[in-house]
Amino acid sequence: MKSKIAVAALLLLPLAGQYAMAEEVTTKEKSSISASAELGMLFTTGNTKSADIKAGLNIKHEEGQWLNSLSFNALAKKTETEDDTGTENFESTDNKWSITGQSNYSLEEGGKNYLYGNLYYEQDKFSSFSYQTSASFGWGRQWLKNETSSFFADIGPGIKYDVLRANTSVTPVIAEEGDSAVIVQAQALYTTQINDFVEFKQQLVVKQALDSDKNSVYKSETSLTTKLIESLQFKFALRVDYDTEVEEGFENTNTETSVTLIYNF
């Protein structure tokens, strides 16, 4: 009887091995695409009534020597105001969204150097620009990679196109106007795992116009992310955007402090 059980076990070993290999392949296939959704909300009542919503979506695809990423972010804010007749209305005081896409191609299998292409588009209803867009390509390198930290940086030429917002409150009326510029774009991303639950991330983006009278853009985002459960994270972030050339009545520097939940799937 024992010999029969042993023979049966030996016959089942190849099937178990094939099942394990199939499961491993499936896991690898699933891990080539990762995505996360981000959401944060703030509602206030009493003397001031307002509603803020921040949302984001990040998708990453990695296969062979290719790494592709797509990021979407949106922010909306409404605040209750009172007109001359005493009627209370909710008025938009912040409304913007942006989308960024980038593809990296590693120059060698498992190597540190890569070529990249980057596209960016942003609309901000309350900025000096109706929209801003840019495209860039160049060379990058993975300068640091270990069990807890990583540092990526890339640089390359590109072009930026800003559309200045029309101003009908002045005389003569200022019409909407587009302005293009040749730029040098540099990006850096540093990530470190402080412990098993907390991650620190610092990202910098520079879009330097070659002409001194053209608008240059500088962006920084600093964040701390805490793991709550395997698929849910808590994120605190500080973002700073700086434009060198803006219309009169607008600020060069804009900051955004946010607290959001991130769901990974």
Stockholm file with secondary structure:
# STOCKHOLM 1.0

chainA/1-265         MKSKIAVAALLLLPLAGQYAMAEEVTTKEKSSISASAELGMLFTTGNTKSADIKAGLNIKHEEGQWLNSLSFNALAKKTETEDDTGTENFESTDNKWSITGQSNYSLEEGGKNYLYGNLYYEQDKFSSFSYQTSASFGWGRQWLKNETSSFFADIGPGIKYDVLRANTSVTPVIAEEGDSAVIVQAQALYTTQINDFVEFKQQLVVKQALDSDKNSVYKSETSLTTKLIESLQFKFALRVDYDTEVEEGFENTNTETSVTLIYNF
#=GR chainA/1-265 SS CHHHHHHHHHHHHHHHHHHHHHHHHHHHHHHTEEEEEEEEEEEECSSSCEEEEEEEEEEEEEETTEEEEEEEEEEEEEEEEECTTSCEEEEEEEEEEEEEEEEEEESSTTCSEEEEEEEEEEEETTSSEEEEEEEEEEEEEEEEESSSEEEEEEEEEEEEEEEECCBCSSSSCBCCEEEEEEEEEEEEEEEEECSSSEEEEEEEEEEEESSTTSCCEEEEEEEEEEEEETTEEEEEEEEEEEESSCCTTSCSEEEEEEEEEEEEC
#=GC SS_cons         CHHHHHHHHHHHHHHHHHHHHHHHHHHHHHHTEEEEEEEEEEEECSSSCEEEEEEEEEEEEEETTEEEEEEEEEEEEEEEEECTTSCEEEEEEEEEEEEEEEEEEESSTTCSEEEEEEEEEEEETTSSEEEEEEEEEEEEEEEEESSSEEEEEEEEEEEEEEEECCBCSSSSCBCCEEEEEEEEEEEEEEEEECSSSEEEEEEEEEEEESSTTSCCEEEEEEEEEEEEETTEEEEEEEEEEEESSCCTTSCSEEEEEEEEEEEEC
//
